[in-house]
Amino acid sequence: MTFYKQLLQATEKERSMLLSLPLIKHGATGELSLETYVAFLTQAYHHVKHTTPLLMSTGGRLDERYEWLRGAIAEYIDEEIGHQEWILNDIEACGLDKEQVRRGRPSLATELMVSYAYDMINRVNPIGFFGMVLVLEGTSTAVASQAAIAISKSLNLPANCFSYLSSHGALDVEHTKFYEDIVNKIDDVQDQQQLIHAAKVFYKLYADIFRDLGEQSSGKT
């Protein structure tokens, strides 16, 4: 069994728990209010804006035996840079003030997930960051495009309100194979175990963001 398959198998329980959350199910079926959709985009902005800095930090912390991985990280950066602006443009297209979101603070759950990512890279093991990549891209592949279509129909919103969700549903399908190839080249057992551990934690932290959003939107979805 490849390490990528081992990683998916080891984190299946956490993935299933995330995808079973009411808010994610409501999003996939379009049962969200505009307020809740924008609240989701707001938290997405506050973690997506860290994607490029986190990737850069990861590349800088890798030791020489992972020199091959720096090139892959450079490709990721080229793909991901500036995506937070797509989110802000979606928020503006929904009729809200994107600059207010830019100046705002993330929820505690979002702040903790981002903090854990930086801590993993700088204190523990930069390979662990790829646990976050698995969680975010895997979730996008599973629900993003479907959610964009469903929410657009239910709220009668134009396509320019969904550039982030629509693009990531398609992009992350392509990224999955790229990610699989990277992970399968990680052959150090300790690094593999660290990646599995980090992925499990990131599933929990990402799920907490949706739990908080669900509590805030109770009765509004």
TORKOL-4160 file (C-alpha; in steps of 0.2 Angstrom, whole numbers, padded with zeros to 4 digits, m for minus):
221
<pt num="1" X="0000" Y="0000" Z="0000"/>
<pt num="2" X="0007" Y="0017" Z="m0004"/>
<pt num="3" X="0009" Y="0030" Z="0009"/>
<pt num="4" X="m0004" Y="0041" Z="0002"/>
<pt num="5" X="m0017" Y="0027" Z="0004"/>
<pt num="6" X="m0011" Y="0024" Z="0021"/>
<pt num="7" X="m0013" Y="0042" Z="0025"/>
<pt num="8" X="m0031" Y="0042" Z="0019"/>
<pt num="9" X="m0035" Y="0026" Z="0028"/>
<pt num="10" X="m0028" Y="0032" Z="0044"/>
<pt num="11" X="m0038" Y="0049" Z="0043"/>
<pt num="12" X="m0054" Y="0042" Z="0036"/>
<pt num="13" X="m0063" Y="0043" Z="0053"/>
<pt num="14" X="m0059" Y="0062" Z="0055"/>
<pt num="15" X="m0063" Y="0065" Z="0037"/>
<pt num="16" X="m0080" Y="0057" Z="0039"/>
<pt num="17" X="m0084" Y="0067" Z="0055"/>
<pt num="18" X="m0079" Y="0083" Z="0046"/>
<pt num="19" X="m0090" Y="0080" Z="0031"/>
<pt num="20" X="m0105" Y="0074" Z="0042"/>
<pt num="21" X="m0106" Y="0091" Z="0050"/>
<pt num="22" X="m0123" Y="0100" Z="0048"/>
<pt num="23" X="m0116" Y="0116" Z="0040"/>
<pt num="24" X="m0106" Y="0106" Z="0027"/>
<pt num="25" X="m0121" Y="0096" Z="0023"/>
<pt num="26" X="m0132" Y="0112" Z="0022"/>
<pt num="27" X="m0119" Y="0120" Z="0010"/>
<pt num="28" X="m0119" Y="0105" Z="m0002"/>
<pt num="29" X="m0138" Y="0106" Z="m0003"/>
<pt num="30" X="m0139" Y="0125" Z="m0004"/>
<pt num="31" X="m0148" Y="0127" Z="0013"/>
<pt num="32" X="m0138" Y="0142" Z="0019"/>
<pt num="33" X="m0143" Y="0160" Z="0022"/>
<pt num="34" X="m0133" Y="0173" Z="0013"/>
<pt num="35" X="m0127" Y="0179" Z="0031"/>
<pt num="36" X="m0120" Y="0161" Z="0034"/>
<pt num="37" X="m0112" Y="0160" Z="0017"/>
<pt num="38" X="m0103" Y="0176" Z="0019"/>
<pt num="39" X="m0098" Y="0171" Z="0037"/>
<pt num="40" X="m0090" Y="0155" Z="0029"/>
<pt num="41" X="m0081" Y="0166" Z="0016"/>
<pt num="42" X="m0075" Y="0178" Z="0030"/>
<pt num="43" X="m0066" Y="0163" Z="0039"/>
<pt num="44" X="m0060" Y="0156" Z="0023"/>
<pt num="45" X="m0051" Y="0173" Z="0020"/>
<pt num="46" X="m0043" Y="0173" Z="0037"/>
<pt num="47" X="m0035" Y="0156" Z="0034"/>
<pt num="48" X="m0032" Y="0156" Z="0015"/>
<pt num="49" X="m0022" Y="0172" Z="0016"/>
<pt num="50" X="m0009" Y="0162" Z="0026"/>
<pt num="51" X="m0007" Y="0149" Z="0013"/>
<pt num="52" X="0007" Y="0157" Z="0003"/>
<pt num="53" X="0017" Y="0162" Z="0019"/>
<pt num="54" X="0014" Y="0144" Z="0026"/>
<pt num="55" X="0021" Y="0136" Z="0010"/>
<pt num="56" X="0036" Y="0148" Z="0010"/>
<pt num="57" X="0039" Y="0144" Z="0028"/>
<pt num="58" X="0038" Y="0126" Z="0025"/>
<pt num="59" X="0051" Y="0127" Z="0011"/>
<pt num="60" X="0063" Y="0136" Z="0021"/>
<pt num="61" X="0062" Y="0124" Z="0036"/>
<pt num="62" X="0065" Y="0108" Z="0026"/>
<pt num="63" X="0082" Y="0100" Z="0027"/>
<pt num="64" X="0093" Y="0095" Z="0012"/>
<pt num="65" X="0085" Y="0078" Z="0010"/>
<pt num="66" X="0069" Y="0086" Z="0005"/>
<pt num="67" X="0077" Y="0098" Z="m0008"/>
<pt num="68" X="0066" Y="0089" Z="m0021"/>
<pt num="69" X="0051" Y="0095" Z="m0011"/>
<pt num="70" X="0055" Y="0114" Z="m0013"/>
<pt num="71" X="0051" Y="0113" Z="m0031"/>
<pt num="72" X="0034" Y="0106" Z="m0028"/>
<pt num="73" X="0031" Y="0119" Z="m0015"/>
<pt num="74" X="0036" Y="0133" Z="m0028"/>
<pt num="75" X="0022" Y="0125" Z="m0039"/>
<pt num="76" X="0010" Y="0126" Z="m0025"/>
<pt num="77" X="0014" Y="0144" Z="m0022"/>
<pt num="78" X="0012" Y="0149" Z="m0040"/>
<pt num="79" X="m0005" Y="0140" Z="m0040"/>
<pt num="80" X="m0011" Y="0147" Z="m0023"/>
<pt num="81" X="m0005" Y="0165" Z="m0022"/>
<pt num="82" X="m0018" Y="0178" Z="m0021"/>
<pt num="83" X="m0033" Y="0167" Z="m0019"/>
<pt num="84" X="m0038" Y="0177" Z="m0003"/>
<pt num="85" X="m0042" Y="0191" Z="m0015"/>
<pt num="86" X="m0054" Y="0180" Z="m0024"/>
<pt num="87" X="m0063" Y="0177" Z="m0008"/>
<pt num="88" X="m0064" Y="0196" Z="m0004"/>
<pt num="89" X="m0071" Y="0199" Z="m0022"/>
<pt num="90" X="m0085" Y="0186" Z="m0019"/>
<pt num="91" X="m0089" Y="0194" Z="m0002"/>
<pt num="92" X="m0091" Y="0211" Z="m0012"/>
<pt num="93" X="m0101" Y="0203" Z="m0025"/>
<pt num="94" X="m0113" Y="0197" Z="m0012"/>
<pt num="95" X="m0116" Y="0215" Z="m0007"/>
<pt num="96" X="m0104" Y="0217" Z="0008"/>
<pt num="97" X="m0089" Y="0227" Z="0012"/>
<pt num="98" X="m0074" Y="0217" Z="0008"/>
<pt num="99" X="m0062" Y="0229" Z="0016"/>
<pt num="100" X="m0071" Y="0227" Z="0033"/>
<pt num="101" X="m0067" Y="0209" Z="0032"/>
<pt num="102" X="m0049" Y="0212" Z="0027"/>
<pt num="103" X="m0047" Y="0223" Z="0043"/>
<pt num="104" X="m0057" Y="0211" Z="0054"/>
<pt num="105" X="m0051" Y="0197" Z="0065"/>
<pt num="106" X="m0053" Y="0178" Z="0062"/>
<pt num="107" X="m0064" Y="0168" Z="0074"/>
<pt num="108" X="m0055" Y="0159" Z="0088"/>
<pt num="109" X="m0056" Y="0142" Z="0079"/>
<pt num="110" X="m0048" Y="0149" Z="0063"/>
<pt num="111" X="m0035" Y="0158" Z="0073"/>
<pt num="112" X="m0031" Y="0142" Z="0082"/>
<pt num="113" X="m0030" Y="0132" Z="0066"/>
<pt num="114" X="m0018" Y="0144" Z="0058"/>
<pt num="115" X="m0007" Y="0145" Z="0074"/>
<pt num="116" X="m0006" Y="0126" Z="0074"/>
<pt num="117" X="0000" Y="0127" Z="0056"/>
<pt num="118" X="0014" Y="0139" Z="0060"/>
<pt num="119" X="0019" Y="0130" Z="0076"/>
<pt num="120" X="0020" Y="0113" Z="0066"/>
<pt num="121" X="0031" Y="0121" Z="0053"/>
<pt num="122" X="0043" Y="0130" Z="0065"/>
<pt num="123" X="0043" Y="0120" Z="0080"/>
<pt num="124" X="0038" Y="0102" Z="0076"/>
<pt num="125" X="0041" Y="0096" Z="0058"/>
<pt num="126" X="0038" Y="0106" Z="0042"/>
<pt num="127" X="0031" Y="0090" Z="0034"/>
<pt num="128" X="0016" Y="0091" Z="0045"/>
<pt num="129" X="0010" Y="0106" Z="0036"/>
<pt num="130" X="0005" Y="0094" Z="0022"/>
<pt num="131" X="m0008" Y="0087" Z="0034"/>
<pt num="132" X="m0017" Y="0104" Z="0032"/>
<pt num="133" X="m0015" Y="0103" Z="0013"/>
<pt num="134" X="m0024" Y="0086" Z="0014"/>
<pt num="135" X="m0038" Y="0092" Z="0024"/>
<pt num="136" X="m0042" Y="0109" Z="0015"/>
<pt num="137" X="m0040" Y="0102" Z="m0003"/>
<pt num="138" X="m0049" Y="0086" Z="0001"/>
<pt num="139" X="m0064" Y="0095" Z="0008"/>
<pt num="140" X="m0064" Y="0107" Z="m0007"/>
<pt num="141" X="m0064" Y="0092" Z="m0019"/>
<pt num="142" X="m0078" Y="0084" Z="m0010"/>
<pt num="143" X="m0090" Y="0098" Z="m0008"/>
<pt num="144" X="m0085" Y="0115" Z="m0015"/>
<pt num="145" X="m0091" Y="0114" Z="m0033"/>
<pt num="146" X="m0107" Y="0106" Z="m0028"/>
<pt num="147" X="m0110" Y="0119" Z="m0014"/>
<pt num="148" X="m0107" Y="0133" Z="m0026"/>
<pt num="149" X="m0120" Y="0127" Z="m0038"/>
<pt num="150" X="m0133" Y="0123" Z="m0024"/>
<pt num="151" X="m0131" Y="0140" Z="m0015"/>
<pt num="152" X="m0131" Y="0150" Z="m0031"/>
<pt num="153" X="m0148" Y="0142" Z="m0035"/>
<pt num="154" X="m0156" Y="0143" Z="m0018"/>
<pt num="155" X="m0150" Y="0162" Z="m0015"/>
<pt num="156" X="m0152" Y="0167" Z="m0033"/>
<pt num="157" X="m0134" Y="0174" Z="m0033"/>
<pt num="158" X="m0123" Y="0176" Z="m0049"/>
<pt num="159" X="m0108" Y="0166" Z="m0053"/>
<pt num="160" X="m0096" Y="0180" Z="m0047"/>
<pt num="161" X="m0101" Y="0177" Z="m0029"/>
<pt num="162" X="m0093" Y="0160" Z="m0030"/>
<pt num="163" X="m0076" Y="0161" Z="m0039"/>
<pt num="164" X="m0068" Y="0154" Z="m0023"/>
<pt num="165" X="m0079" Y="0139" Z="m0021"/>
<pt num="166" X="m0081" Y="0135" Z="m0040"/>
<pt num="167" X="m0062" Y="0137" Z="m0044"/>
<pt num="168" X="m0056" Y="0126" Z="m0029"/>
<pt num="169" X="m0068" Y="0112" Z="m0033"/>
<pt num="170" X="m0060" Y="0111" Z="m0050"/>
<pt num="171" X="m0042" Y="0116" Z="m0045"/>
<pt num="172" X="m0041" Y="0104" Z="m0030"/>
<pt num="173" X="m0046" Y="0089" Z="m0041"/>
<pt num="174" X="m0030" Y="0092" Z="m0051"/>
<pt num="175" X="m0020" Y="0096" Z="m0035"/>
<pt num="176" X="m0025" Y="0079" Z="m0028"/>
<pt num="177" X="m0014" Y="0069" Z="m0040"/>
<pt num="178" X="0000" Y="0081" Z="m0038"/>
<pt num="179" X="m0002" Y="0079" Z="m0019"/>
<pt num="180" X="m0002" Y="0061" Z="m0020"/>
<pt num="181" X="0014" Y="0060" Z="m0030"/>
<pt num="182" X="0022" Y="0071" Z="m0017"/>
<pt num="183" X="0016" Y="0061" Z="m0002"/>
<pt num="184" X="0022" Y="0045" Z="m0009"/>
<pt num="185" X="0040" Y="0051" Z="m0010"/>
<pt num="186" X="0040" Y="0054" Z="0009"/>
<pt num="187" X="0048" Y="0038" Z="0015"/>
<pt num="188" X="0055" Y="0043" Z="0032"/>
<pt num="189" X="0044" Y="0033" Z="0044"/>
<pt num="190" X="0044" Y="0047" Z="0058"/>
<pt num="191" X="0039" Y="0060" Z="0045"/>
<pt num="192" X="0025" Y="0049" Z="0039"/>
<pt num="193" X="0018" Y="0047" Z="0056"/>
<pt num="194" X="0020" Y="0066" Z="0060"/>
<pt num="195" X="0010" Y="0069" Z="0044"/>
<pt num="196" X="m0004" Y="0057" Z="0049"/>
<pt num="197" X="m0005" Y="0065" Z="0066"/>
<pt num="198" X="m0005" Y="0083" Z="0059"/>
<pt num="199" X="m0019" Y="0078" Z="0047"/>
<pt num="200" X="m0030" Y="0071" Z="0061"/>
<pt num="201" X="m0027" Y="0087" Z="0071"/>
<pt num="202" X="m0031" Y="0098" Z="0056"/>
<pt num="203" X="m0047" Y="0089" Z="0053"/>
<pt num="204" X="m0052" Y="0093" Z="0070"/>
<pt num="205" X="m0047" Y="0111" Z="0070"/>
<pt num="206" X="m0055" Y="0114" Z="0053"/>
<pt num="207" X="m0071" Y="0105" Z="0059"/>
<pt num="208" X="m0071" Y="0117" Z="0074"/>
<pt num="209" X="m0072" Y="0132" Z="0062"/>
<pt num="210" X="m0088" Y="0124" Z="0054"/>
<pt num="211" X="m0095" Y="0120" Z="0071"/>
<pt num="212" X="m0093" Y="0138" Z="0077"/>
<pt num="213" X="m0101" Y="0144" Z="0061"/>
<pt num="214" X="m0115" Y="0132" Z="0063"/>
<pt num="215" X="m0118" Y="0138" Z="0081"/>
<pt num="216" X="m0118" Y="0156" Z="0075"/>
<pt num="217" X="m0130" Y="0153" Z="0061"/>
<pt num="218" X="m0142" Y="0142" Z="0071"/>
<pt num="219" X="m0160" Y="0145" Z="0064"/>
<pt num="220" X="m0153" Y="0155" Z="0050"/>
<pt num="221" X="m0147" Y="0141" Z="0038"/>
